[in-house]
Amino acid sequence: MLKALIFDVDGTMADTERDGHRVAFNQAFQAANLDWNWSVELYGELLAITGGKERIRHYLERHNPTFEAPAELKDFIAGLHAAKTDRYCNLLAEGRIPLRTGVERLLQEARAAGIRLAIATTTTLPNVTVLLEHTLGKESLDWFDIIAAGDIVPAKKPAPDIYIHVLEKMGWAPDECLALEDSENGLASAAQANLKTAITINDYTRTHKFEGAALVLDCFGEPDAPFQVLAGDTAGSEYFSVDLARSLLA
């Protein structure tokens, strides 16, 4: 019996990565007088590392090892990431990052059906709240029983910590919930928490391997804009609905 839908955010609810987070990182670097520029291709590689601060550290270790890092590297990275978050929130406030096809409809349909909603993401809480406020309105924050984000758990995806946190806080059993993700790290995280997962790919994750996913789609779709099924059985559905979500748990 489906009790809840647990959403990832970046890449799942909105295409935030290429024209959102990447742009904001580059703006933060420029403001700090750093000559770093993360191209579309490089950022695609860096997305294998979950978490913005972790991504900066990985970039320094693997792509910019000659950089003379300050003694307090952790604080330096945290400051850069905070500046990036501010710029990302500005992009959201300008309405430059809409929700993906079918997301708002699915949220509204789930609420009408009494299905509870949650968010499990590695992005920071401000990133989530600003996205929701500027796409769905401030009241949408109350649609979710729990918004688990950022550093609320010690290990980020592909570790299962964020999903386990949601399940434990809400008292939900894994077989009562469906995770909605866009990447192999997200799928691995949900799978280790014993959750079934539906995937909606994006430009950065279309080459990922999604073995074990209950369903792989190009988007959630709309009645007048059907999704493309990449793997799995949609039982004749042409867009992602609560009934389809229920069938994946059957």
Secondary structure as GFF3:
##gff-version 3
##sequence-region A 1 250
A	DSSP	beta_strand	4	7	.	.	.	ID=ss1
A	DSSP	pi_helix	17	21	.	.	.	ID=ss2
A	DSSP	alpha_helix	22	31	.	.	.	ID=ss3
A	DSSP	alpha_helix	40	46	.	.	.	ID=ss4
A	DSSP	alpha_helix	52	62	.	.	.	ID=ss5
A	DSSP	alpha_helix	73	93	.	.	.	ID=ss6
A	DSSP	alpha_helix	103	112	.	.	.	ID=ss7
A	DSSP	beta_strand	116	120	.	.	.	ID=ss8
A	DSSP	alpha_helix	125	136	.	.	.	ID=ss9
A	DSSP	three_ten_helix	138	143	.	.	.	ID=ss10
A	DSSP	beta_strand	144	148	.	.	.	ID=ss11
A	DSSP	three_ten_helix	150	152	.	.	.	ID=ss12
A	DSSP	alpha_helix	161	170	.	.	.	ID=ss13
A	DSSP	three_ten_helix	174	176	.	.	.	ID=ss14
A	DSSP	beta_strand	177	181	.	.	.	ID=ss15
A	DSSP	alpha_helix	184	192	.	.	.	ID=ss16
A	DSSP	beta_strand	196	200	.	.	.	ID=ss17
A	DSSP	beta_strand	215	217	.	.	.	ID=ss18
A	DSSP	beta_strand	229	231	.	.	.	ID=ss19
A	DSSP	alpha_helix	242	249	.	.	.	ID=ss20
###
